[in-house]
Amino acid sequence: MRFLFVPLINLLLLVRALLGLPFRLLAARHRPAYVRFRLTGDPPYREHTRQQRLGLSALRGVGRREPATVSSLESFRDALALLVLDPKVKGIVVELEELEVPPAKRDVLVKLLEEFRAAGKRVVAWAVSTGNQGYQLMCAADEVLLSPAGRLEMVGFAVEATALGEGLGRLGIKAHFFRRGEHKTAPELFTHSHISDIQRQTLEAFLDERYEELVDSVARGRGRTPEEVRAWIDQGPYSAKRALEAGLVDGLCSEVELPARLGEKTEEENEDEEEGLDPFPVYRARLPWPPVKWRRLRPRPRLAVVPLTGMIVPGMGGASPMGSRLAGSDSMVKAIRAAGRDRRARAMVLYVASPGGSALASELILEAVQRVAKKKPVIAFVDRVAASGGYMAALGAKEIWSTPHAVVGSIGVYSGKFDASELLERLGVHRELITRGENAGIFSPTRGFTEHEQRTMELEVEETYQAFLEHVAKARSRTKEEIHTLAEGRVYSGQRAREVGLVDRLGGYEEACRRALELAKVPAERFDIVLYGAGEKRFSLLKLLLGGSHAGVFAFCPTAWSLEGFGGGEHFE
């Protein structure tokens, strides 16, 4: 049937293009010399052809986006490739508004802008207010502009590490946790009154990498020495006026003044019109022969993508009012199995953006990935964080790909509970624990662990840790002893993880997708992505605290600190 309907659909597309040709020929004379794009939020790498929700809620309608908004990095790439071919186009204006991309996506955007400039076109970056990440991207432009009322919040990077031990004690709550590995600092959030030296060293290592990358990218983009850039950072933040005086930006103008500054309109024309520069959809509509998405007789190769985002928990996962993601093992296994059953999808990419979670749930996801990997190539890709249970799930893939600044590792285990007996006593709540069995009250929050329960928990944590080491050793073709020297909760950047052998390759999302198809011996010049899952939301703080209050075994990445650009995961909605 496809061979009958596809020619008919293409004929209709051709007729529509011909009917609109006279109008486009008239409009073509008014094609803009500069085209406007708006980068905001966290646009996905690609737009997906289909989404399988597997019983989860369907996509809800979203508000109509502003026409200039970049919907995906793929669409931005295609748009720039079209503009390069038009001699009438001098360049583009990239407007930044609350851009929240991780370093990996920022690097993709920087590369696209550099390639556009190398083709002889001009890039102008404009923002009202931006910070470290946005300014690093703006430095890839020929000209950097700010709104006169704007700000440049380039102040370097800071991490706020939290220790709740003393505070919980004052409330009458005692945290009892067992961990395997002194670098497994996650339970310190609840047990320590101050930040440990090991946690401080881990955080400082990541800060050093991010800071030096900021200095290097700004120095290259603005043609300054690293010493000058460090002085800039130390004097921030900046008002727009101060940023101009210091040489961080090239000029100040409002959005409506952009056309006049670029020579597109006179100041009088600017005052008469509310609209500024034309966005890309308007430009495309004025082309005599705009690109037409012809239907293919043979469909493009299909790649299945399964996102593992957020804390890993048993069950189906859920949603909090805050919109946080929670990866349930049941829903993840169903999504992975569905991707494995898709015969048209010759390969699968497991997109991991998870700090870990339940050891049991993580192992169930690992087993599901391993089963699919027996049928078709599977690549695990990390651009934010794949730690503890997140890294365990990635072990089922044939290859693990990471971006240089992702967070990888944290191979370790901890488990414990909260003892609220003192709090209950203060509140006048009296509970009596009556048991039959030596460990029957092990999960009770009304008392701490007995000596027998402590030994049981220590054995369980050790057993889980040894099982984790076995999984990693088998997947990485190393001995348990070798992996142990890299484990005990140690956290690595993607670059360092590649050096010690915890990941196979450094690269971007597109490269990882093409590698998966390459392993399947499928041409990967143009391909479609089919998304499975992605309906879960992150955990709520209440669920996190309750989840850590009994003796289930967990394998978390450090949750007591956060670093700009690593929150959440790929937006697949």
Backbone hydrogen bonds, N-H to C=O, Kabsch-Sander energy under -0.5 kcal/mol:
donor,donor_aa,acceptor,acceptor_aa,energy
4,L,1,M,-1.0
5,F,1,M,-2.3
6,V,2,R,-2.5
8,L,4,L,-0.8
9,I,5,F,-2.7
10,N,6,V,-2.6
11,L,7,P,-2.0
12,L,8,L,-2.0
13,L,9,I,-2.2
14,L,10,N,-2.3
15,V,11,L,-2.4
16,R,12,L,-2.5
17,A,13,L,-2.2
18,L,14,L,-2.4
19,L,15,V,-2.5
20,G,16,R,-1.6
21,L,18,L,-0.7
24,R,20,G,-2.1
25,L,21,L,-2.5
26,L,22,P,-1.6
27,A,23,F,-1.9
28,A,24,R,-2.0
29,R,25,L,-0.5
29,R,26,L,-0.6
30,H,27,A,-1.9
31,R,28,A,-1.5
35,V,91,G,-1.5
36,R,278,D,-2.5
37,F,93,V,-2.9
38,R,68,A,-2.8
39,L,37,F,-0.5
39,L,95,E,-3.2
40,T,38,R,-0.6
41,G,97,E,-0.7
41,G,98,E,-1.3
49,T,529,I,-2.0
50,R,529,I,-0.6
52,Q,531,L,-2.2
53,R,51,Q,-0.6
56,L,53,R,-1.5
69,T,66,E,-2.3
70,V,38,R,-2.7
71,S,69,T,-0.5
73,L,44,P,-2.3
74,E,45,Y,-1.6
76,F,72,S,-1.8
77,R,73,L,-2.2
78,D,74,E,-2.4
79,A,75,S,-2.2
80,L,76,F,-2.3
81,A,77,R,-2.1
82,L,78,D,-1.6
83,L,79,A,-2.2
84,V,80,L,-2.1
85,L,81,A,-0.7
85,L,82,L,-0.6
86,D,83,L,-1.3
89,V,86,D,-1.2
90,K,33,A,-2.6
90,K,88,K,-0.5
91,G,33,A,-1.9
92,I,122,R,-2.3
93,V,35,V,-2.5
94,V,124,V,-3.1
95,E,37,F,-3.2
95,E,93,V,-0.6
96,L,126,W,-2.4
97,E,39,L,-2.5
100,E,41,G,-3.0
105,K,102,P,-0.5
106,R,102,P,-2.1
107,D,103,P,-2.4
108,V,104,A,-1.5
109,L,105,K,-2.5
110,V,106,R,-2.6
111,K,107,D,-2.2
112,L,108,V,-2.1
113,L,109,L,-2.2
114,E,110,V,-2.4
115,E,111,K,-2.3
116,F,112,L,-1.9
117,R,113,L,-2.3
118,A,114,E,-2.2
119,A,115,E,-1.0
120,G,117,R,-2.0
121,K,116,F,-1.5
122,R,90,K,-2.2
124,V,92,I,-2.3
125,A,143,E,-3.0
126,W,94,V,-2.7
127,A,145,L,-1.1
128,V,96,L,-0.7
130,T,151,R,-1.6
132,N,153,E,-0.6
135,Y,131,G,-2.6
136,Q,132,N,-2.3
137,L,133,Q,-1.7
138,M,134,G,-2.4
139,C,135,Y,-1.9
140,A,137,L,-1.8
141,A,138,M,-2.0
142,D,123,V,-2.0
143,E,123,V,-1.5
145,L,125,A,-3.1
145,L,143,E,-0.5
146,L,251,G,-1.8
147,S,127,A,-1.8
150,G,147,S,-2.3
151,R,128,V,-1.3
152,L,238,Y,-2.7
153,E,130,T,-3.3
153,E,151,R,-0.5
154,M,152,L,-1.0
155,V,153,E,-1.0
155,V,156,G,-0.5
161,A,159,V,-0.8
162,T,560,A,-1.8
164,L,189,L,-3.6
165,G,192,H,-2.2
168,L,164,L,-3.1
169,G,165,G,-2.1
170,R,166,E,-2.0
171,L,167,G,-1.2
172,G,168,L,-0.7
172,G,169,G,-0.9
173,I,168,L,-2.9
174,K,419,D,-2.7
176,H,174,K,-0.6
176,H,417,K,-2.9
177,F,175,A,-0.6
178,F,415,S,-3.7
180,R,413,V,-2.9
181,G,179,R,-0.6
183,H,488,E,-1.6
184,K,181,G,-1.8
185,T,183,H,-1.8
188,E,185,T,-1.2
189,L,186,A,-1.8
190,F,187,P,-1.6
191,T,187,P,-1.9
192,H,188,E,-1.7
200,R,196,S,-2.2
201,Q,197,D,-2.5
202,T,198,I,-2.2
203,L,199,Q,-2.4
204,E,200,R,-2.5
205,A,201,Q,-1.8
206,F,202,T,-1.6
207,L,203,L,-2.6
208,D,204,E,-2.6
209,E,205,A,-1.7
210,R,206,F,-2.5
211,Y,207,L,-2.9
212,E,208,D,-2.4
213,E,209,E,-1.9
214,L,210,R,-2.2
215,V,211,Y,-2.6
216,D,212,E,-2.6
217,S,213,E,-2.6
218,V,214,L,-2.2
219,A,215,V,-2.4
220,R,216,D,-2.3
221,G,217,S,-2.3
222,R,218,V,-2.7
223,G,219,A,-0.8
224,R,219,A,-1.7
229,V,225,T,-2.0
230,R,226,P,-2.5
231,A,227,E,-1.8
232,W,228,E,-2.1
233,I,229,V,-2.6
234,D,230,R,-2.2
235,Q,231,A,-1.1
235,Q,232,W,-0.7
236,G,233,I,-1.3
238,Y,152,L,-2.8
240,A,150,G,-1.6
243,A,239,S,-2.5
244,L,240,A,-2.0
245,E,241,K,-2.2
246,A,242,R,-2.3
247,G,243,A,-0.7
247,G,244,L,-0.7
248,L,243,A,-2.1
249,V,243,A,-1.0
250,D,144,V,-3.2
251,G,144,V,-1.0
253,C,146,L,-2.2
257,E,254,S,-0.6
258,L,254,S,-0.5
258,L,255,E,-1.1
261,R,257,E,-2.1
262,L,258,L,-2.1
263,G,260,A,-1.0
264,E,259,P,-3.0
265,K,259,P,-0.9
270,N,266,T,-2.2
271,E,267,E,-1.9
272,D,268,E,-1.3
273,E,269,E,-1.0
273,E,270,N,-0.6
280,F,36,R,-1.1
282,V,279,P,-0.6
283,Y,279,P,-1.8
284,R,280,F,-2.9
285,A,281,P,-1.7
286,R,282,V,-0.8
286,R,283,Y,-1.2
287,L,284,R,-1.3
294,W,292,V,-1.8
302,R,344,R,-0.8
303,L,528,D,-2.5
304,A,347,A,-2.2
305,V,530,V,-2.6
306,V,349,V,-2.5
308,L,351,Y,-3.7
309,T,307,P,-0.6
310,G,353,A,-2.2
311,M,325,R,-0.8
312,I,356,G,-2.5
313,V,327,A,-2.6
320,S,324,S,-0.6
323,G,320,S,-2.2
325,R,537,K,-1.4
326,L,538,R,-0.6
327,A,311,M,-2.8
328,G,316,M,-0.5
328,G,326,L,-0.8
329,S,313,V,-2.3
330,D,315,G,-2.3
331,S,315,G,-0.9
332,M,328,G,-2.4
333,V,329,S,-2.7
334,K,330,D,-2.1
335,A,331,S,-2.2
336,I,332,M,-2.6
337,R,333,V,-2.5
338,A,334,K,-2.3
339,A,335,A,-2.2
340,G,336,I,-2.0
341,R,337,R,-1.9
342,D,338,A,-1.0
343,R,341,R,-0.9
346,R,302,R,-1.2
346,R,344,R,-1.0
347,A,302,R,-0.6
348,M,377,P,-2.4
349,V,304,A,-2.7
350,L,379,I,-2.8
351,Y,306,V,-1.8
351,Y,349,V,-0.8
352,V,350,L,-0.8
352,V,381,F,-2.7
353,A,308,L,-3.1
353,A,351,Y,-0.6
354,S,385,V,-1.8
357,G,555,A,-1.1
358,S,312,I,-2.7
359,A,553,V,-1.8
362,S,358,S,-2.4
363,E,359,A,-2.2
364,L,360,L,-1.9
365,I,361,A,-1.9
366,L,362,S,-2.3
367,E,363,E,-2.4
368,A,364,L,-1.8
369,V,365,I,-2.3
370,Q,366,L,-2.5
371,R,367,E,-1.9
372,V,368,A,-1.8
373,A,369,V,-2.4
374,K,370,Q,-0.8
374,K,371,R,-0.7
375,K,372,V,-1.8
376,K,372,V,-2.3
379,I,348,M,-2.3
380,A,399,E,-2.6
381,F,350,L,-2.6
382,V,401,W,-1.7
383,D,352,V,-0.6
384,R,352,V,-0.5
386,A,407,V,-3.0
387,A,354,S,-2.1
388,S,409,G,-3.0
389,G,555,A,-1.7
390,G,387,A,-2.5
392,M,388,S,-2.4
393,A,389,G,-2.1
394,A,390,G,-1.3
395,L,391,Y,-0.9
395,L,392,M,-0.9
396,G,393,A,-1.3
397,A,394,A,-1.8
398,K,378,V,-2.5
399,E,378,V,-1.1
401,W,380,A,-3.7
401,W,399,E,-0.5
402,S,505,R,-2.1
403,T,382,V,-1.7
406,A,403,T,-1.5
407,V,384,R,-3.0
408,V,406,A,-0.6
408,V,492,Y,-3.5
409,G,386,A,-1.6
410,S,408,V,-0.5
410,S,490,R,-3.2
411,I,490,R,-0.6
412,G,410,S,-1.2
413,V,180,R,-0.8
414,Y,554,F,-2.5
415,S,178,F,-2.7
416,G,550,H,-0.6
416,G,552,G,-0.6
417,K,176,H,-2.6
418,F,549,S,-0.8
419,D,174,K,-3.6
420,A,418,F,-0.7
420,A,445,P,-3.1
423,L,172,G,-1.9
424,L,420,A,-2.6
425,E,421,S,-2.1
426,R,422,E,-2.1
427,L,423,L,-1.9
428,G,425,E,-1.0
429,V,424,L,-3.1
430,H,428,G,-0.6
431,R,429,V,-0.6
433,L,431,R,-0.5
434,I,432,E,-0.6
440,A,437,G,-1.3
442,I,439,N,-1.8
444,S,441,G,-1.2
447,R,444,S,-0.7
454,Q,450,T,-2.6
455,R,451,E,-2.0
456,T,452,H,-2.0
457,M,453,E,-2.7
458,E,454,Q,-2.7
459,L,455,R,-2.2
460,E,456,T,-2.2
461,V,457,M,-2.8
462,E,458,E,-2.3
463,E,459,L,-2.6
464,T,460,E,-2.4
465,Y,461,V,-2.4
466,Q,462,E,-2.6
467,A,463,E,-2.1
468,F,464,T,-2.2
469,L,465,Y,-2.5
470,E,466,Q,-2.1
471,H,467,A,-2.2
472,V,468,F,-2.4
473,A,469,L,-3.0
474,K,470,E,-2.4
475,A,471,H,-2.2
476,R,472,V,-2.7
477,S,473,A,-0.6
477,S,474,K,-0.5
478,R,473,A,-2.4
483,I,479,T,-2.2
484,H,480,K,-2.6
485,T,481,E,-1.4
486,L,482,E,-0.6
486,L,483,I,-1.2
487,A,483,I,-0.9
487,A,484,H,-0.6
488,E,411,I,-0.8
489,G,411,I,-2.3
490,R,487,A,-1.1
492,Y,408,V,-3.3
494,G,406,A,-1.3
495,Q,404,P,-2.3
497,A,493,S,-2.9
498,R,494,G,-2.0
499,E,495,Q,-1.6
500,V,496,R,-1.9
501,G,497,A,-0.6
501,G,498,R,-0.6
502,L,497,A,-2.7
503,V,497,A,-1.0
504,D,400,I,-2.3
505,R,400,I,-1.7
507,G,402,S,-1.9
512,A,508,G,-2.1
513,C,509,Y,-2.4
514,R,510,E,-2.5
515,R,511,E,-2.1
516,A,512,A,-1.9
517,L,513,C,-1.9
518,E,514,R,-2.4
519,L,515,R,-2.4
520,A,516,A,-1.1
521,K,518,E,-1.6
522,V,517,L,-2.6
528,D,301,P,-2.8
530,V,303,L,-2.8
531,L,50,R,-2.1
531,L,529,I,-0.5
532,Y,305,V,-2.5
533,G,52,Q,-2.3
537,K,318,G,-1.8
538,R,325,R,-1.9
539,F,325,R,-1.4
544,L,540,S,-2.0
545,L,541,L,-2.5
546,L,542,L,-2.6
547,G,543,K,-2.8
548,G,544,L,-1.7
549,S,546,L,-1.3
550,H,547,G,-0.6
554,F,414,Y,-2.3
555,A,357,G,-3.0
557,C,355,P,-2.0
566,F,563,L,-1.6
572,F,570,E,-0.9
